[in-house]
């Protein structure tokens, strides 16, 4: 027979392992969103001030 402390620890460990499992599976199947690799050069010039006087 197992002690109640050992049972509780086991239950809590199993719960921690299973929390968020479904959401994680959905995110994995969806993959990463498409991000622009090279933003437009005109936009980057407007956003970043030049350091040359």
Protein Blocks (a to p, Z undefined) as FASTA:
>chain_A
ZZfklmmmmmmmmmmmmgoklmmmmmmmnopadddfbacfklmmmmpccfbZZ
